Amino acid sequence: MLPSNLPGEDRRSSATCLPGCGGVQFGVFDGHAGAACAHAVSQRLFYYIAVATLPLQTLAELERAVQEDRAVPPLLEWHKHPQDHSCPDGGAISFHSLRNYWQERLEDGDEEDEDSGRVTSALVNAFCRLDYDLSVEAQVHLSMSSPRRLSLRGEAFSVSSPLRVALSGCTACVVHVSKGVLHVANLGDSRAVLGVQEPDGSWSALSLTNDHNAQNPDELQRILGEHPLSEQRTVVRHDRLLGLLLPFRAFGDVRFKWSAEMLSRVYETRPDILSAVSEAVRVLPPYYLTPPYLSAQPEVTRHRIRPADKFLVLATDGLWELMHRQTVVQLVGQQVTGLQQQRPFIPAAGVTLSSLQRLLLERRGRALSVLEDQNAATHLLRHALGDDGYGAVAPNRLAKMLSLPVELARRYRDDITITVIHLNEPDV
C-alpha cells in the first residue's frame, strides 16, 4: 500500500472465515472524499459476508450466545500487515447492525443450495446490506445529535463518525476463495486480474472484473436507463456521475443517494460535520432531480480455479492507471518463476556486438530486479513507479517518484494498494 493522499484513502483486508464452510477473503478499498468510508467498509464488510454465507444453524448459535450473555465465537481470523490502519470502527453500532442482519436471516429462514449461486447472492446481499446500514446509522446519528454536543466531544472529526462515514465513499473489490472456486465481487474501478500460465510457459491476463464508470458502455447505459429521458444530458457529464464522481457504484456517498430534502437539512444544520469532510461534499450536486444516482450492488464473477491459474492480482485503480494488465501479469509471472531459469539466449543473425551487449545488460537488469523483491506486490509497485521503458527499474526514477512532496504526489499518481493471491497452493 503506497499513499499519495495525506492521509491515504486506500485500505486492504484479508481474513479466513472460521465457522461454517470456511473460505478466505481478500479485499481492496479505494476511498474518496476522505478515508472514513473505506476504513469502515474494510473493517465491517467481511463480517457481513460471513453472516450472509453461514448456515442458519450457526447463526442461531451466535444469537443464543448473545442472548445468554456468553462470548460470541469469532467469525473471522484476520491476517493483518504491520502497516494496516488501526483505528476505531464504531464497535457498538457496528455489532448492533450486524446482529440485526443475522436476526433477519434467521427470521427469513431460507437457505440456498450450494449449487444455486449461494455465494454469489450472499456477496450481493452483504454489500447492499452494509451500504444500507451505513446510511441508516448516519440518519439515526443525525436525528439524535446536536452540533453543540458533537463539537464539544470532537465526534465530528472522528473517522468512525457515522455521518462522516456516509458522506465519504469508497469502491471495493473483494475475492472469496473456497473449495477451489473464486468469487469476485466488484463495486467501482478497482480490478482483479488472473495470471494464467499457458502450455508454452508464457503468461496471459484474464480480467475477472469490469470497471463501473463511463468507459464501460454497458454501465453507462444502465445508469442512463435508471433516470428519465429529460436527464440524459445531466446524469453523466464529463464522464462523471452528475459531473462529480468517476465510479458509478460505491459504498457511502449518500450525497448521491439521499433525498434532496434530507441532504439540504444536513447542509443547513450540521456545519460541524461538513467542516470535517472534503469541500466537494458540502453542497448539493447539480441537477439532483431523481435520486438515488449511485448503486452499491456489486457485479459478481464466479471462476473455478484451473491448474494453469497461478495467481490473482487485486489492486486499486492507482496501479491500473500506470500499468496494463498484461504487463502486470508478466511481471508477477517472471517474479514467481524466477529469471534464473531463463532459456539460453540465441542472438539473431546480423546482430552487432554493441546491440548484443545492450540486450544482455537489459536481460541482466531484469533478472536482478526480479531477485531483489521477495514480495510480488512490492515488485509490481517498484516497476509501476520506476520502469525505465525496457522492463527494468531505473533507481533514480524510482527514488524521485517515492520522494515527491505530498502536494505534488497526487498529480503523478493515485494511492496504490496491491494484493497478490497465489493459487493452486496446498492450503487454498
C-alpha positions in Angstrom: 0.0 0.0 0.0 1.5 3.3 -1.1 -0.4 6.6 -0.4 -0.4 9.7 -2.5 -3.1 11.5 -0.5 -2.4 12.6 3.1 -3.8 10.7 4.9 -4.0 7.8 2.4 -7.6 6.9 1.4 -6.9 3.2 0.3 -7.5 0.3 2.6 -6.9 -3.5 2.3 -8.2 -6.5 4.3 -7.7 -10.3 4.3 -9.2 -12.9 6.6 -10.2 -16.5 7.0 -13.8 -17.4 7.7 -13.7 -19.7 10.8 -17.1 -21.4 11.2 -19.3 -23.0 8.5 -17.9 -23.7 5.1 -14.7 -21.7 5.7 -13.1 -19.8 2.9 -10.6 -16.9 2.6 -11.5 -13.3 1.8 -9.3 -10.6 0.3 -10.3 -7.0 -0.4 -9.0 -3.6 -1.6 -11.0 -0.5 -0.9 -10.4 2.9 -2.7 -11.7 5.8 -0.7 -12.7 9.3 -1.9 -13.8 12.5 -0.1 -11.8 11.1 2.8 -10.8 7.7 4.2 -13.7 7.3 6.7 -15.9 5.1 4.4 -13.0 3.0 3.1 -11.9 2.3 6.6 -15.3 1.4 7.9 -16.0 -0.9 5.0 -12.6 -2.6 5.2 -13.4 -3.4 8.9 -17.0 -4.5 8.5 -17.7 -6.0 5.1 -16.1 -9.4 5.7 -18.3 -9.8 8.8 -21.4 -9.2 6.6 -20.2 -11.7 4.0 -19.6 -14.3 6.8 -23.1 -13.8 8.1 -24.5 -14.0 4.6 -22.8 -17.3 3.8 -23.0 -19.0 7.2 -25.6 -21.8 7.7 -28.7 -20.8 9.7 -27.8 -23.2 12.4 -24.5 -21.4 13.0 -26.3 -18.0 13.1 -28.8 -19.5 15.6 -25.9 -20.5 17.9 -24.5 -16.9 17.6 -27.8 -15.5 18.6 -28.1 -17.8 21.6 -24.7 -16.8 22.8 -25.6 -13.1 22.7 -28.9 -13.7 24.5 -27.3 -15.8 27.2 -24.5 -13.2 27.6 -21.8 -15.7 26.6 -18.8 -15.0 24.5 -19.6 -14.9 20.8 -17.4 -17.3 18.8 -15.1 -15.4 16.4 -16.3 -15.3 12.8 -13.0 -14.3 11.2 -9.3 -14.7 11.7 -7.8 -11.5 10.4 -4.4 -11.5 8.5 -3.0 -8.1 9.4 0.0 -6.4 8.0 2.1 -4.1 10.3 1.2 -1.1 8.1 -2.5 -1.8 8.1 -4.5 1.1 9.6 -5.9 0.5 13.0 -8.4 2.9 14.5 -12.0 2.7 15.9 -14.7 1.3 13.7 -17.7 2.3 15.9 -17.9 -1.1 17.6 -21.2 -1.0 19.4 -23.1 0.5 16.4 -21.4 -2.0 14.1 -22.3 -5.0 16.2 -25.9 -3.9 16.6 -26.3 -3.6 12.9 -24.6 -6.9 12.2 -26.8 -8.7 14.8 -29.9 -7.2 13.1 -28.7 -8.7 9.9 -28.3 -12.2 11.2 -31.6 -12.0 13.1 -33.4 -11.1 9.8 -31.7 -14.1 8.1 -33.0 -16.3 10.9 -36.5 -14.9 10.6 -36.5 -15.3 6.8 -35.4 -19.0 7.2 -34.5 -19.5 3.6 -31.2 -21.2 2.8 -30.0 -21.7 -0.7 -28.3 -24.8 -2.0 -24.6 -24.7 -2.7 -25.1 -25.2 -6.4 -27.7 -22.5 -6.9 -25.4 -19.5 -6.7 -25.5 -19.2 -2.9 -22.1 -17.4 -2.6 -23.0 -15.0 -5.4 -26.3 -14.0 -3.9 -24.6 -13.8 -0.4 -22.0 -11.4 -1.7 -24.6 -9.2 -3.3 -26.7 -9.2 -0.2 -23.8 -8.5 2.1 -22.6 -5.5 0.0 -26.1 -4.0 -0.3 -27.0 -4.6 3.4 -23.8 -2.9 4.7 -24.4 0.1 2.5 -28.0 0.3 3.8 -26.7 0.1 7.4 -24.2 2.8 6.8 -27.0 5.1 5.6 -29.4 4.2 8.4 -26.7 4.7 11.1 -25.9 8.1 9.7 -29.6 9.1 9.7 -30.0 7.9 13.3 -26.9 9.7 14.3 -28.1 12.9 12.6 -31.5 12.8 14.4 -30.1 12.1 17.8 -27.2 14.5 17.9 -26.8 18.3 18.0 -24.0 20.4 16.6 -23.1 21.8 20.1 -22.8 18.3 21.7 -20.7 16.9 18.8 -18.4 19.9 18.7 -17.7 19.6 22.4 -16.9 16.0 22.1 -15.0 16.3 18.9 -17.1 13.5 17.4 -17.5 15.3 14.1 -13.8 14.8 13.4 -13.7 11.1 14.3 -13.1 8.7 11.4 -15.8 6.4 12.8 -18.5 9.1 13.0 -21.5 7.6 11.2 -22.3 10.7 9.3 -18.7 11.3 8.2 -18.5 7.7 7.0 -21.7 8.0 5.0 -20.7 11.4 3.4 -17.4 10.0 2.2 -17.3 6.9 -0.1 -15.3 4.0 -1.4 -15.1 1.4 -4.2 -14.5 -2.2 -3.3 -13.1 -5.3 -4.9 -13.4 -8.5 -2.8 -12.3 -12.0 -3.6 -13.9 -15.0 -1.8 -11.9 -18.3 -2.2 -13.4 -21.6 -1.1 -13.3 -25.2 -2.3 -11.3 -24.3 -5.4 -13.7 -21.6 -6.6 -13.1 -17.9 -6.8 -15.9 -15.4 -6.4 -15.0 -11.8 -7.2 -17.4 -9.0 -6.1 -16.6 -5.6 -7.6 -18.0 -2.2 -7.0 -16.3 0.6 -8.9 -13.0 0.7 -10.7 -10.5 -1.5 -8.8 -9.7 -4.7 -10.6 -9.0 -8.4 -10.2 -6.8 -9.9 -12.9 -5.9 -13.6 -13.1 -2.4 -14.7 -14.1 -2.6 -17.8 -16.4 0.4 -19.8 -17.5 0.0 -21.2 -21.0 1.3 -24.6 -22.0 4.4 -23.0 -23.6 5.3 -21.2 -20.4 4.1 -17.7 -21.5 1.7 -15.7 -19.4 -1.8 -14.3 -20.2 -4.0 -12.0 -18.2 -7.7 -12.8 -17.6 -9.8 -9.9 -16.2 -12.4 -11.0 -13.6 -13.9 -7.6 -13.2 -15.4 -4.8 -15.2 -14.9 -1.1 -14.4 -18.1 0.7 -13.3 -17.5 4.1 -15.0 -18.3 6.0 -18.2 -15.7 3.9 -20.1 -17.9 0.9 -19.8 -20.8 1.2 -22.4 -23.0 -1.3 -20.5 -22.6 0.5 -17.2 -23.3 3.9 -18.9 -26.5 2.5 -20.4 -27.5 1.1 -17.0 -27.2 4.4 -15.3 -28.9 6.4 -18.0 -31.8 3.8 -18.1 -32.5 4.4 -14.4 -33.4 8.0 -14.9 -35.9 10.0 -17.1 -35.1 11.0 -20.6 -35.1 14.6 -19.5 -31.9 13.9 -17.6 -30.0 12.1 -20.3 -27.6 15.1 -20.6 -27.1 15.7 -16.9 -26.8 12.3 -15.3 -23.3 11.8 -16.7 -21.3 14.9 -17.5 -17.6 15.0 -18.4 -17.6 11.2 -17.8 -18.6 11.7 -14.2 -21.8 11.0 -12.3 -23.6 14.4 -12.2 -20.3 15.8 -13.3 -18.7 15.0 -10.0 -18.0 11.3 -9.3 -15.9 8.9 -11.5 -17.2 5.5 -10.3 -20.8 4.7 -10.9 -21.0 2.2 -8.0 -19.7 2.8 -4.5 -20.3 2.4 -0.8 -21.4 5.5 1.2 -21.6 8.7 -0.9 -25.1 9.5 0.5 -25.0 12.8 -1.3 -25.8 10.8 -4.4 -28.4 8.6 -2.7 -30.4 10.5 -0.1 -33.3 12.8 -1.0 -32.6 16.4 -1.7 -34.6 17.4 1.3 -32.5 15.3 3.7 -29.3 16.5 2.2 -30.4 20.1 2.5 -31.2 19.5 6.1 -27.6 18.2 6.7 -26.1 21.2 4.9 -28.1 23.7 6.8 -27.9 22.3 10.3 -24.6 20.5 10.5 -21.7 22.8 9.7 -19.6 21.0 12.3 -19.7 17.7 10.3 -19.2 19.4 6.9 -16.1 21.2 8.2 -14.5 17.7 8.7 -15.1 16.4 5.2 -14.0 17.3 1.7 -15.1 20.6 0.3 -16.8 18.9 -2.7 -19.2 17.1 -0.3 -20.5 20.3 1.3 -23.0 21.3 -1.4 -25.9 19.6 -3.1 -24.8 18.1 -6.5 -26.1 20.0 -9.6 -29.1 18.6 -11.5 -30.1 16.5 -8.4 -33.6 15.5 -9.5 -34.3 11.8 -9.2 -32.0 10.1 -6.6 -30.6 7.7 -5.9 -28.0 8.0 -8.6 -25.4 5.7 -7.1 -25.6 1.9 -6.5 -23.8 -0.3 -4.0 -24.8 -3.6 -5.8 -21.6 -5.4 -6.8 -21.0 -7.3 -10.1 -20.0 -10.8 -9.1 -17.9 -13.2 -11.2 -17.5 -16.9 -10.4 -14.4 -18.8 -11.6 -13.3 -22.3 -10.9 -9.6 -22.4 -10.4 -7.7 -24.4 -13.1 -4.2 -25.8 -12.9 -3.0 -23.0 -15.2 -4.3 -20.3 -12.9 -1.3 -19.3 -10.9 -2.1 -16.1 -9.1 -4.7 -13.3 -8.9 -3.7 -9.6 -8.7 -6.2 -7.5 -6.7 -5.4 -3.7 -6.9 -7.0 -0.3 -6.7 -7.1 1.9 -9.8 -3.8 3.6 -8.9 -1.9 0.6 -10.3 -4.0 0.1 -13.4 -3.6 3.8 -14.3 0.2 3.1 -14.6 0.3 -0.4 -15.9 -1.6 -2.6 -18.4 -2.9 -5.9 -17.0 -0.7 -8.0 -19.4 2.4 -6.2 -18.1 1.3 -6.7 -14.5 0.8 -10.5 -15.1 4.1 -10.7 -17.0 6.0 -9.1 -14.1 4.4 -11.3 -11.4 4.8 -14.4 -13.6 8.5 -13.7 -14.0 8.9 -12.9 -10.3 7.2 -16.1 -9.4 9.1 -18.4 -11.7 12.4 -16.6 -11.4 14.5 -15.5 -14.3 17.5 -17.5 -13.0 16.0 -20.4 -15.1 15.9 -18.5 -18.4 16.2 -20.2 -21.7 19.6 -19.9 -23.4 19.9 -16.6 -25.3 20.5 -17.1 -29.0 21.1 -13.8 -30.9 19.6 -13.4 -34.3 21.8 -13.3 -37.4 23.4 -9.9 -38.1 23.3 -8.6 -34.5 26.2 -6.4 -33.8 28.4 -6.7 -30.7 27.1 -3.4 -29.3 23.5 -4.4 -29.8 24.2 -7.8 -28.2 25.9 -6.1 -25.2 22.8 -3.8 -24.8 20.4 -6.8 -24.9 22.5 -8.8 -22.4 22.6 -5.8 -20.0 18.8 -5.3 -20.2 18.3 -9.1 -19.5 20.7 -8.9 -16.6 18.9 -5.9 -15.2 15.5 -7.7 -15.4 16.9 -10.7 -13.6 18.4 -8.6 -10.8 15.1 -6.7 -10.5 13.2 -9.9 -10.0 15.6 -11.3 -7.5 15.6 -8.1 -5.4 11.9 -8.5 -4.5 10.7 -11.4 -2.4 7.2 -9.9 -2.4 5.2 -9.8 -5.7 3.2 -6.7 -4.7 6.4 -4.8 -3.9 7.9 -6.0 -7.3 4.8 -4.5 -9.1 5.0 -1.3 -7.2 8.7 -0.7 -8.0 8.1 -1.3 -11.7 4.9 0.8 -11.8 6.9 3.8 -10.4 10.4 3.3 -11.7 10.0 1.5 -15.1 12.8 2.5 -17.5 11.0 1.6 -20.6 13.0 -1.6 -21.1 11.3 -3.8 -18.5 13.8 -2.9 -15.7 13.6 -0.4 -12.8 15.6 2.8 -13.0 16.7 3.5 -9.4 16.8 7.3 -9.9 13.3 7.5 -11.3 12.0 5.2 -8.5 13.7 7.4 -5.9 12.2 10.6 -7.4 8.7 9.1 -7.5 8.9 8.0 -3.9 10.3 11.3 -2.6 7.7 13.6 -4.3 6.3 16.1 -1.8 2.8 15.5 -0.6 1.4 18.4 -2.6 2.9 17.1 -5.8 2.5 13.3 -5.4 -1.3 13.4 -6.2 -0.5 15.0 -9.6 1.6 12.0 -10.7 -0.2 9.0 -9.2 -3.1 7.9 -7.0 -3.0 5.9 -3.8 -1.9 2.3 -4.8 -2.8 -0.8 -3.0 -1.9 -4.3 -4.3 -2.6 -7.8 -3.1 -1.2 -10.8 -5.0 -3.0 -14.1 -4.2 -1.1 -17.2 -5.1 -3.3 -20.1 -6.3 -3.0 -23.8 -6.7 -1.3 -24.0 -3.3 -2.0 -26.9 -0.9 -3.8 -24.7 1.6 -6.1 -22.9 -0.9 
